[in-house]
Amino acid sequence: MADLRRCIGSARFGIEAHDAPVGDFPSQPSQKDGLGRMCKIHWNQYTTALRKAALARKATAGEVATKEAPTESPDAVPARNGVGGREARAAKPEPIRTKPARGRKTQGDPIVEAVDAAIVLEASNVTEASIA
């Protein structure tokens, strides 16, 4: 039983769970044991069924369902949800907005007059100041 592993299958798409040889499972580095949860055959069936379900959802939502990627130029492909389409490219860009210049923080008086007079006198007497 050591070389058999359980393929989980998918009830949604009618894939039955079964035991399969360990060699039938793809490597999955993010899993604890390094192996996938479905055998390769059922994994391919599962991803195919997911893709077909997505195409069916798109078809019911009114979008065109195609089996292959479009080969037209990017300009001819319609934009999704109106973002980046021809209308967006035809519109003029917004003007660059600049912030207005800030006013002075001390309105009116120069900074020196706003400071206490005693501190200004000490600061102006530089010859008496010493490091030691």
Secondary structure, 3 states (H helix, E strand, C coil): CCCEEEECCECCCCECCEEEEHHHCCECCCCCCCECCCCHHHHHHHHHHHHHHHHHHHHHCCCCCCCCCCCCCCCCCCCHHHCCCHHHHHCCCCCCCCCCCCCCCCCCCCHHHHCCHHHHHHHHCCCCCCCC
